[in-house]
């Protein structure tokens, strides 16, 4: 059996996830992402402007241009991101989805862990 320091065990067992968030206003989304990174809730956020979202809402089909943020973070921080989005997002029901990262470059994974709080 290998001996591990407690902080090493946290790094070995801590999962990382990608969280996607959409918004109509790409600048609002960029600022929201900036705040999450500044508060160490996400290590990084990639903003993809100009995505086309087709969805059913309130009984109607919508076809809108939106922006998408993909955040890289710890699984343990997803709840805080959802709560922040619920409080600050302009939509009443914002799209916030977390997807587990099955594998990653070890150095990048460690950077995400080092850049976020546990």
Buried (B, 14 or more C-beta within 10 A) or exposed (E): EEEEEEEEEBBEEBBBBBBBBBBEEBEBBBEBBEBBBEBBBBBBBEBBEEEEBEEEEEEEEEEEEBBBBBBBBBBBBBEBBBEBBEEEBEBEEBBBEBEEBEEBEEEBBEBBBEBBEE
